[in-house]
Amino acid sequence: MRSIFVLSGWGSGGSLTLTLAPRGERQRSQQQIAADITALMARVPGVRASVGRGNSLGIRGGGSGLQFAVVGSNYTVLADTAESIAKLMEADGRFGRVTVNFDTTQPQLTPVVNRERADALGIDINGPASTMQAMIDGSDIGNVFIDDTSYTVRMVSTSNPINDPRDLESLFVRTGDGRYVPMSTIATITESAVPPTLRREAQRRAVNVTASLEDGMALGDAYNQMLEMARPILPEGTSILPLAEAKTLGESTNGLFVTFGFALVIILLVLAAQFESVWSAVIVMTTVPFGVAAALYALLVTGGSLNIFSQIGLVLVVGIMAKNGILIVEFANQLRDRGMSVREAIEEASNIRLRPVMMTMIATILGGLPSVLASGAGAEARAALGWVMVGGLSFAAVSTLYLTPVAYLLMARFSKPKVEEEARLERELDAANGMVEPAE
Protein backbone atom coordinates (compact mmCIF):
# COMPACT_ATOMS: atom_id res chain seq x y z
CA MET A 1 0.00 0.00 0.00
CA ARG A 2 1.36 3.45 -0.87
CA SER A 3 0.48 6.94 0.37
CA ILE A 4 0.40 9.58 -2.36
CA PHE A 5 0.70 13.29 -1.55
CA VAL A 6 -0.79 15.69 -4.11
CA LEU A 7 0.29 19.31 -3.67
CA SER A 8 -1.88 21.63 -5.76
CA GLY A 9 -1.71 25.39 -6.21
CA TRP A 10 2.08 25.43 -6.60
CA GLY A 11 3.27 28.15 -8.96
CA SER A 12 0.86 28.66 -11.86
CA GLY A 13 -1.67 26.08 -10.74
CA GLY A 14 0.54 23.05 -11.26
CA SER A 15 0.75 20.02 -9.00
CA LEU A 16 3.49 17.96 -7.42
CA THR A 17 2.99 14.29 -6.57
CA LEU A 18 5.15 12.49 -4.02
CA THR A 19 4.97 8.73 -3.42
CA LEU A 20 5.86 7.31 -0.02
CA ALA A 21 6.71 3.59 -0.30
CA PRO A 22 6.96 1.69 3.00
CA ARG A 23 10.06 -0.38 3.73
CA GLY A 24 9.97 -3.05 6.40
CA GLU A 25 8.91 -1.76 9.81
CA ARG A 26 8.30 1.74 8.48
CA GLN A 27 4.96 0.59 7.17
CA ARG A 28 3.53 0.86 10.69
CA SER A 29 4.25 4.61 10.88
CA GLN A 30 3.27 5.32 7.28
CA GLN A 31 0.05 7.12 8.22
CA GLN A 32 1.84 9.26 10.78
CA ILE A 33 4.54 10.20 8.25
CA ALA A 34 1.84 11.19 5.75
CA ALA A 35 0.12 13.39 8.35
CA ASP A 36 3.41 15.10 9.29
CA ILE A 37 4.34 15.87 5.69
CA THR A 38 0.85 17.19 4.98
CA ALA A 39 1.03 19.50 8.00
CA LEU A 40 4.43 20.85 6.90
CA MET A 41 3.31 21.47 3.32
CA ALA A 42 0.15 23.25 4.50
CA ARG A 43 2.35 25.95 6.12
CA VAL A 44 3.73 27.03 2.72
CA PRO A 45 1.67 29.91 1.26
CA GLY A 46 -0.15 28.95 -1.93
CA VAL A 47 0.21 25.21 -1.39
CA ARG A 48 -2.68 22.86 -0.66
CA ALA A 49 -1.58 19.42 0.51
CA SER A 50 -3.79 16.34 0.64
CA VAL A 51 -3.27 12.62 1.13
CA GLY A 52 -4.76 10.04 -1.20
CA ARG A 53 -4.51 6.29 -1.67
CA GLY A 54 -5.09 4.42 -4.88
CA ASN A 55 -7.88 1.85 -5.09
CA SER A 56 -7.64 -1.83 -5.91
CA LEU A 57 -9.68 -1.48 -9.12
CA GLY A 58 -7.28 0.95 -10.76
CA ILE A 59 -10.02 3.50 -11.43
CA ARG A 60 -8.74 6.87 -12.57
CA GLY A 61 -9.09 9.33 -9.71
CA GLY A 62 -9.67 6.49 -7.24
CA GLY A 63 -8.69 6.85 -3.61
CA SER A 64 -9.54 10.57 -3.48
CA GLY A 65 -12.94 10.22 -1.83
CA LEU A 66 -16.04 11.80 -3.31
CA GLN A 67 -15.52 13.73 -6.54
CA PHE A 68 -18.20 15.54 -8.50
CA ALA A 69 -18.56 18.52 -10.85
CA VAL A 70 -21.02 21.39 -10.92
CA VAL A 71 -21.75 21.91 -14.63
CA GLY A 72 -23.48 24.76 -16.43
CA SER A 73 -22.79 27.66 -18.79
CA ASN A 74 -21.12 30.34 -16.61
CA TYR A 75 -17.89 29.69 -14.71
CA THR A 76 -18.54 32.49 -12.21
CA VAL A 77 -21.95 31.09 -11.28
CA LEU A 78 -20.53 27.56 -11.14
CA ALA A 79 -17.68 28.62 -8.85
CA ASP A 80 -20.06 30.42 -6.46
CA THR A 81 -22.40 27.41 -6.43
CA ALA A 82 -19.52 25.01 -5.79
CA GLU A 83 -18.30 27.16 -2.89
CA SER A 84 -21.80 27.18 -1.36
CA ILE A 85 -22.05 23.38 -1.64
CA ALA A 86 -18.57 22.98 -0.13
CA LYS A 87 -19.53 25.15 2.87
CA LEU A 88 -22.64 23.03 3.49
CA MET A 89 -20.56 19.84 3.30
CA GLU A 90 -17.92 21.20 5.69
CA ALA A 91 -20.62 22.27 8.14
CA ASP A 92 -22.04 18.73 8.07
CA GLY A 93 -18.75 17.35 9.39
CA ARG A 94 -18.95 13.89 7.77
CA PHE A 95 -17.37 14.78 4.43
CA GLY A 96 -13.89 15.50 5.75
CA ARG A 97 -11.88 18.11 3.89
CA VAL A 98 -13.80 19.64 0.98
CA THR A 99 -11.85 21.32 -1.84
CA VAL A 100 -13.15 23.37 -4.77
CA ASN A 101 -10.76 23.05 -7.72
CA PHE A 102 -11.24 26.54 -9.11
CA ASP A 103 -8.32 28.76 -8.04
CA THR A 104 -7.94 32.16 -9.71
CA THR A 105 -4.15 32.24 -9.44
CA GLN A 106 -3.11 33.26 -12.98
CA PRO A 107 -2.97 37.00 -13.93
CA GLN A 108 -4.55 37.97 -17.22
CA LEU A 109 -4.68 41.22 -19.23
CA THR A 110 -8.03 41.93 -20.87
CA PRO A 111 -8.45 44.77 -23.44
CA VAL A 112 -11.90 46.38 -23.41
CA VAL A 113 -12.70 48.27 -26.63
CA ASN A 114 -15.03 51.28 -26.61
CA ARG A 115 -17.10 50.41 -29.66
CA GLU A 116 -18.76 53.81 -29.95
CA ARG A 117 -15.42 55.66 -30.00
CA ALA A 118 -13.93 53.15 -32.44
CA ASP A 119 -16.93 53.58 -34.76
CA ALA A 120 -16.64 57.37 -34.58
CA LEU A 121 -12.98 57.17 -35.67
CA GLY A 122 -13.76 54.65 -38.41
CA ILE A 123 -11.60 51.91 -36.86
CA ASP A 124 -12.43 48.34 -37.78
CA ILE A 125 -13.25 46.37 -34.61
CA ASN A 126 -10.90 43.59 -35.77
CA GLY A 127 -8.00 46.03 -36.18
CA PRO A 128 -6.82 46.08 -32.53
CA ALA A 129 -6.89 42.29 -32.34
CA SER A 130 -4.74 41.80 -35.46
CA THR A 131 -2.35 44.57 -34.36
CA MET A 132 -1.85 43.07 -30.90
CA GLN A 133 -1.42 39.60 -32.41
CA ALA A 134 1.31 40.83 -34.77
CA MET A 135 3.18 42.80 -32.12
CA ILE A 136 3.03 40.19 -29.35
CA ASP A 137 3.29 36.81 -31.07
CA GLY A 138 3.64 37.55 -34.76
CA SER A 139 1.17 37.08 -37.60
CA ASP A 140 1.16 34.81 -40.64
CA ILE A 141 0.78 36.93 -43.79
CA GLY A 142 1.24 34.35 -46.53
CA ASN A 143 3.26 31.49 -48.04
CA VAL A 144 6.14 31.36 -50.52
CA PHE A 145 7.24 28.37 -52.60
CA ILE A 146 10.92 27.56 -53.04
CA ASP A 147 11.76 24.43 -55.02
CA ASP A 148 8.23 23.04 -54.59
CA THR A 149 8.43 23.54 -50.80
CA SER A 150 5.98 25.85 -49.05
CA TYR A 151 7.32 28.25 -46.42
CA THR A 152 5.15 30.38 -44.16
CA VAL A 153 5.92 34.10 -44.04
CA ARG A 154 5.47 35.41 -40.51
CA MET A 155 5.52 39.09 -39.57
CA VAL A 156 7.20 39.66 -36.21
CA SER A 157 8.01 42.92 -34.44
CA THR A 158 11.68 43.14 -33.43
CA SER A 159 12.24 46.86 -32.95
CA ASN A 160 9.61 47.59 -30.28
CA PRO A 161 9.06 44.46 -28.17
CA ILE A 162 6.11 44.27 -25.76
CA ASN A 163 7.67 44.05 -22.30
CA ASP A 164 5.10 45.87 -20.18
CA PRO A 165 1.29 46.08 -20.12
CA ARG A 166 1.58 49.80 -20.85
CA ASP A 167 3.29 48.98 -24.14
CA LEU A 168 -0.02 47.56 -25.36
CA GLU A 169 -1.70 50.94 -24.92
CA SER A 170 1.06 52.53 -27.02
CA LEU A 171 0.34 50.43 -30.08
CA PHE A 172 -1.07 52.38 -33.04
CA VAL A 173 -4.12 51.47 -35.08
CA ARG A 174 -5.29 53.03 -38.35
CA THR A 175 -8.43 55.16 -38.46
CA GLY A 176 -10.86 55.48 -41.32
CA ASP A 177 -9.19 58.65 -42.74
CA GLY A 178 -5.69 57.11 -42.76
CA ARG A 179 -4.37 58.50 -39.48
CA TYR A 180 -2.81 56.42 -36.72
CA VAL A 181 -3.92 56.76 -33.12
CA PRO A 182 -2.68 54.91 -30.00
CA MET A 183 -4.62 51.95 -28.69
CA SER A 184 -5.41 53.84 -25.49
CA THR A 185 -7.72 56.09 -27.53
CA ILE A 186 -10.31 53.39 -28.03
CA ALA A 187 -9.41 50.66 -25.50
CA THR A 188 -8.50 50.19 -21.85
CA ILE A 189 -6.50 47.24 -20.52
CA THR A 190 -7.47 45.73 -17.18
CA GLU A 191 -5.64 43.09 -15.15
CA SER A 192 -7.58 40.29 -13.44
CA ALA A 193 -6.95 36.89 -11.86
CA VAL A 194 -8.27 33.86 -13.72
CA PRO A 195 -7.97 30.09 -13.19
CA PRO A 196 -5.05 28.45 -15.01
CA THR A 197 -7.34 25.83 -16.59
CA LEU A 198 -11.04 25.76 -17.38
CA ARG A 199 -12.48 22.27 -17.05
CA ARG A 200 -15.29 20.67 -19.00
CA GLU A 201 -17.31 17.56 -18.23
CA ALA A 202 -19.69 16.01 -20.77
CA GLN A 203 -18.92 18.98 -23.09
CA ARG A 204 -20.20 21.45 -20.47
CA ARG A 205 -18.32 23.97 -18.37
CA ALA A 206 -17.53 22.45 -14.99
CA VAL A 207 -16.06 23.23 -11.58
CA ASN A 208 -14.79 20.16 -9.73
CA VAL A 209 -15.26 19.53 -6.01
CA THR A 210 -13.45 16.87 -3.94
CA ALA A 211 -14.30 15.60 -0.43
CA SER A 212 -11.95 13.27 1.45
CA LEU A 213 -14.77 11.56 3.46
CA GLU A 214 -14.41 10.53 7.08
CA ASP A 215 -14.02 6.90 8.18
CA GLY A 216 -17.20 4.88 7.92
CA MET A 217 -18.82 7.13 5.29
CA ALA A 218 -19.75 5.06 2.23
CA LEU A 219 -19.19 6.65 -1.17
CA GLY A 220 -22.73 6.03 -2.42
CA ASP A 221 -24.30 7.41 0.77
CA ALA A 222 -22.04 10.46 0.65
CA TYR A 223 -23.03 11.25 -2.95
CA ASN A 224 -26.76 10.90 -2.23
CA GLN A 225 -26.54 13.12 0.87
CA MET A 226 -24.56 15.71 -1.06
CA LEU A 227 -27.30 15.80 -3.73
CA GLU A 228 -29.95 16.40 -1.06
CA MET A 229 -27.98 19.36 0.31
CA ALA A 230 -27.18 20.79 -3.13
CA ARG A 231 -30.62 20.62 -4.80
CA PRO A 232 -32.14 23.63 -2.95
CA ILE A 233 -29.26 25.97 -3.90
CA LEU A 234 -28.60 24.86 -7.48
CA PRO A 235 -29.31 27.76 -9.89
CA GLU A 236 -31.40 27.17 -12.99
CA GLY A 237 -29.41 25.58 -15.79
CA THR A 238 -26.82 23.93 -13.53
CA SER A 239 -26.53 20.31 -12.51
CA ILE A 240 -24.14 17.90 -10.76
CA LEU A 241 -22.19 15.09 -12.42
CA PRO A 242 -20.35 12.36 -10.47
CA LEU A 243 -16.66 11.80 -11.25
CA ALA A 244 -14.02 9.12 -10.66
CA GLU A 245 -15.18 6.36 -8.28
CA ALA A 246 -18.63 7.92 -7.78
CA LYS A 247 -19.25 7.80 -11.53
CA THR A 248 -17.96 4.23 -11.79
CA LEU A 249 -20.15 3.15 -8.86
CA GLY A 250 -23.26 4.62 -10.48
CA GLU A 251 -22.52 3.00 -13.83
CA SER A 252 -21.87 -0.39 -12.24
CA THR A 253 -25.07 -0.17 -10.16
CA ASN A 254 -27.21 0.70 -13.17
CA GLY A 255 -25.53 -2.04 -15.18
CA LEU A 256 -26.16 -4.52 -12.38
CA PHE A 257 -29.91 -3.81 -12.36
CA VAL A 258 -30.12 -4.20 -16.13
CA THR A 259 -28.06 -7.40 -15.99
CA PHE A 260 -30.21 -8.83 -13.20
CA GLY A 261 -33.38 -8.04 -15.11
CA PHE A 262 -32.20 -9.71 -18.31
CA ALA A 263 -30.75 -12.65 -16.35
CA LEU A 264 -34.01 -13.35 -14.53
CA VAL A 265 -36.03 -13.24 -17.75
CA ILE A 266 -33.59 -15.49 -19.62
CA ILE A 267 -33.39 -17.98 -16.72
CA LEU A 268 -37.18 -18.09 -16.54
CA LEU A 269 -37.47 -18.80 -20.26
CA VAL A 270 -34.72 -21.45 -20.18
CA LEU A 271 -36.29 -23.21 -17.19
CA ALA A 272 -39.73 -23.14 -18.81
CA ALA A 273 -38.28 -24.76 -21.92
CA GLN A 274 -36.32 -27.32 -19.90
CA PHE A 275 -39.23 -28.36 -17.68
CA GLU A 276 -41.78 -27.89 -20.48
CA SER A 277 -43.86 -26.11 -17.84
CA VAL A 278 -44.12 -22.44 -16.94
CA TRP A 279 -45.28 -23.30 -13.41
CA SER A 280 -42.14 -25.32 -12.65
CA ALA A 281 -39.97 -22.41 -13.79
CA VAL A 282 -41.93 -19.98 -11.62
CA ILE A 283 -41.56 -22.29 -8.60
CA VAL A 284 -37.77 -22.33 -9.00
CA MET A 285 -37.62 -18.53 -9.36
CA THR A 286 -39.70 -17.88 -6.23
CA THR A 287 -36.69 -18.55 -4.00
CA VAL A 288 -34.44 -16.04 -5.83
CA PRO A 289 -35.92 -12.87 -4.19
CA PHE A 290 -35.57 -14.47 -0.76
CA GLY A 291 -31.93 -15.32 -1.50
CA VAL A 292 -31.17 -11.71 -2.53
CA ALA A 293 -32.98 -10.40 0.55
CA ALA A 294 -30.98 -12.77 2.76
CA ALA A 295 -27.70 -11.51 1.26
CA LEU A 296 -28.71 -7.87 1.77
CA TYR A 297 -29.73 -8.63 5.35
CA ALA A 298 -26.31 -10.19 5.94
CA LEU A 299 -24.68 -6.96 4.71
CA LEU A 300 -26.94 -4.92 7.00
CA VAL A 301 -26.10 -7.03 10.07
CA THR A 302 -22.33 -6.91 9.42
CA GLY A 303 -22.31 -3.19 8.59
CA GLY A 304 -21.26 -3.70 4.97
CA SER A 305 -22.30 -1.72 1.91
CA LEU A 306 -23.63 -2.59 -1.53
CA ASN A 307 -20.51 -2.18 -3.66
CA ILE A 308 -19.04 -3.87 -6.71
CA PHE A 309 -17.73 -6.85 -4.72
CA SER A 310 -20.98 -7.49 -2.85
CA GLN A 311 -22.85 -7.27 -6.17
CA ILE A 312 -20.67 -10.08 -7.52
CA GLY A 313 -21.62 -12.09 -4.44
CA LEU A 314 -25.31 -11.46 -5.15
CA VAL A 315 -24.92 -13.02 -8.59
CA LEU A 316 -23.32 -16.07 -6.96
CA VAL A 317 -26.14 -16.39 -4.42
CA VAL A 318 -28.81 -16.18 -7.14
CA GLY A 319 -27.11 -18.92 -9.15
CA ILE A 320 -26.82 -21.30 -6.20
CA MET A 321 -30.42 -20.64 -5.15
CA ALA A 322 -31.70 -21.43 -8.64
CA LYS A 323 -29.55 -24.58 -8.81
CA ASN A 324 -30.91 -25.92 -5.50
CA GLY A 325 -34.47 -25.19 -6.57
CA ILE A 326 -33.94 -27.09 -9.82
CA LEU A 327 -32.71 -30.15 -7.90
CA ILE A 328 -35.89 -30.36 -5.83
CA VAL A 329 -38.46 -29.38 -8.48
CA GLU A 330 -37.08 -31.66 -11.17
CA PHE A 331 -37.08 -34.74 -8.91
CA ALA A 332 -40.59 -33.91 -7.63
CA ASN A 333 -41.84 -33.78 -11.24
CA GLN A 334 -40.34 -37.24 -11.87
CA LEU A 335 -42.13 -38.63 -8.82
CA ARG A 336 -45.43 -37.16 -9.99
CA ASP A 337 -44.93 -38.93 -13.33
CA ARG A 338 -44.73 -42.19 -11.37
CA GLY A 339 -48.19 -41.58 -9.97
CA MET A 340 -47.53 -39.78 -6.69
CA SER A 341 -49.66 -36.83 -5.56
CA VAL A 342 -48.27 -33.29 -5.32
CA ARG A 343 -47.76 -33.48 -1.54
CA GLU A 344 -46.17 -36.93 -1.62
CA ALA A 345 -43.87 -35.97 -4.50
CA ILE A 346 -42.54 -32.78 -2.91
CA GLU A 347 -42.08 -34.39 0.51
CA GLU A 348 -40.14 -37.31 -0.99
CA ALA A 349 -38.06 -34.99 -3.23
CA SER A 350 -37.19 -32.67 -0.33
CA ASN A 351 -36.02 -35.59 1.81
CA ILE A 352 -33.91 -37.19 -0.92
CA ARG A 353 -32.42 -33.92 -2.23
CA LEU A 354 -31.59 -32.62 1.26
CA ARG A 355 -28.07 -34.06 1.17
CA PRO A 356 -26.87 -32.51 -2.16
CA VAL A 357 -28.49 -29.17 -1.29
CA MET A 358 -26.77 -29.01 2.10
CA MET A 359 -23.45 -30.16 0.63
CA THR A 360 -23.55 -27.29 -1.87
CA MET A 361 -24.50 -24.77 0.81
CA ILE A 362 -21.87 -25.89 3.32
CA ALA A 363 -19.08 -26.09 0.72
CA THR A 364 -19.82 -22.57 -0.57
CA ILE A 365 -20.09 -21.12 2.95
CA LEU A 366 -16.77 -22.67 3.98
CA GLY A 367 -15.21 -21.38 0.77
CA GLY A 368 -16.25 -17.84 1.71
CA LEU A 369 -14.90 -17.93 5.27
CA PRO A 370 -11.28 -17.06 4.27
CA SER A 371 -12.55 -13.87 2.65
CA VAL A 372 -14.43 -12.92 5.82
CA LEU A 373 -11.49 -13.63 8.12
CA ALA A 374 -8.82 -12.10 5.86
CA SER A 375 -6.84 -9.03 6.94
CA GLY A 376 -4.39 -6.67 5.31
CA ALA A 377 -4.52 -4.65 2.10
CA GLY A 378 -7.82 -5.04 0.25
CA ALA A 379 -9.45 -6.99 3.10
CA GLU A 380 -12.54 -4.73 3.05
CA ALA A 381 -13.28 -5.64 -0.56
CA ARG A 382 -12.91 -9.38 0.03
CA ALA A 383 -14.95 -9.16 3.25
CA ALA A 384 -17.92 -7.68 1.37
CA LEU A 385 -17.89 -10.61 -1.04
CA GLY A 386 -17.37 -13.13 1.76
CA TRP A 387 -20.22 -11.87 3.96
CA VAL A 388 -22.66 -12.07 1.06
CA MET A 389 -21.62 -15.67 0.45
CA VAL A 390 -21.52 -16.76 4.11
CA GLY A 391 -24.44 -14.80 5.53
CA GLY A 392 -26.59 -14.81 2.42
CA LEU A 393 -26.38 -18.54 1.81
CA SER A 394 -26.84 -19.31 5.52
CA PHE A 395 -30.14 -17.47 5.54
CA ALA A 396 -31.02 -18.65 2.05
CA ALA A 397 -30.76 -22.31 3.10
CA VAL A 398 -34.01 -21.84 5.02
CA SER A 399 -35.79 -20.49 1.95
CA THR A 400 -34.52 -23.35 -0.20
CA LEU A 401 -35.50 -26.12 2.23
CA TYR A 402 -38.85 -24.68 3.29
CA LEU A 403 -40.10 -22.13 0.77
CA THR A 404 -39.44 -24.24 -2.32
CA PRO A 405 -41.66 -27.13 -1.07
CA VAL A 406 -44.38 -24.66 -0.05
CA ALA A 407 -44.26 -22.91 -3.43
CA TYR A 408 -44.38 -26.29 -5.19
CA LEU A 409 -47.33 -27.41 -3.09
CA LEU A 410 -49.28 -24.22 -3.95
CA MET A 411 -48.45 -23.91 -7.66
CA ALA A 412 -47.78 -27.43 -8.96
CA ARG A 413 -51.48 -28.35 -8.70
CA PHE A 414 -52.14 -26.03 -11.66
CA SER A 415 -49.92 -28.17 -13.91
CA LYS A 416 -50.45 -31.79 -14.92
CA PRO A 417 -47.79 -34.53 -14.90
CA LYS A 418 -46.29 -35.49 -18.23
CA VAL A 419 -47.79 -38.98 -17.88
CA GLU A 420 -51.31 -37.55 -17.91
CA GLU A 421 -50.48 -35.32 -20.85
CA GLU A 422 -49.11 -38.30 -22.78
CA ALA A 423 -52.20 -40.37 -21.91
CA ARG A 424 -54.50 -37.58 -23.02
CA LEU A 425 -52.59 -37.27 -26.29
CA GLU A 426 -52.88 -41.01 -26.94
CA ARG A 427 -56.63 -40.92 -26.29
CA GLU A 428 -57.05 -38.06 -28.71
CA LEU A 429 -55.01 -39.92 -31.33
CA ASP A 430 -57.07 -43.09 -30.86
CA ALA A 431 -60.28 -41.11 -31.13
CA ALA A 432 -59.04 -39.42 -34.27
CA ASN A 433 -58.04 -42.75 -35.84
CA GLY A 434 -61.46 -44.28 -35.00
CA MET A 435 -63.26 -41.48 -36.79
CA VAL A 436 -61.38 -42.10 -40.04
CA GLU A 437 -63.52 -44.14 -42.45
CA PRO A 438 -61.82 -47.11 -44.12
CA ALA A 439 -60.90 -46.66 -47.78
CA GLU A 440 -63.06 -48.48 -50.39
GITAJO-V581653 format. One line per field, one symbol per residue. ss: DSSP state (~ for helix, > for strand, _ for the rest). phi: phi as a letter, one per 30 degrees, with the letter a starting at -180 (. if undefined). Layout:
ss = ???
phi = ???
//
This chain:
ss = _>>>>>>>>>___>>>>>>>>__~~~~~~~~~~~~~~~~~~~_____>>>>>_____________>>>>>>>__~~~~~~~~~~~~~~~~~~_____>>>>____>>>>>>>>_~~~~~~______~~~~~~~~~~__>>>>>>>>__>>>>>>>_________~~~~~__>>>_____>>>~~~_>>>>>>>>____>>>__>>>>>>>>_______~~~~~~~~~~~~~_______>>>>>~~~~~~~~~~~~~~~~~~~~~~~~~~~~~~~~__~~~~~~~~~~~~~~~~~~~~~~~~~_____~~~~~~~~~~~~~~~~~~~~~~~~~~~~~~____~~~~~~~~~~~_~~~~~~~~~~~~~~~~~~~~_____~~~~~~~~~~~~~~~~~~~~~~~~~~~~~~~~~~~~___~~~~~~~~~~~~~~~~~______
phi = .bccccccicicidbbcccccdbiddddcddddddddddddddddicccbcbbdcddiddidicidbabccacbddddddddddddddddddiccidcbcdbcdccdbcbdccddddddddicddddeddddddddbjbdclbbcbhicdbdcbcbdcdbdccbeddddcdcbcddcjdbbddddcbbcccbcbddbcdbbhibdbbdbbbdiddjcdddddddddddddedcdddjcabcdbhdddddddddddddddddddddddddddddddhadddddddddddedddddddddddddidbdcdddddddddddddddddddedddddddddddjddddddddddddddddddddddddddddddeddddbjdidddddddddddddddddddddddcddddddddcdddccdddddddddddddddddddddddd
//
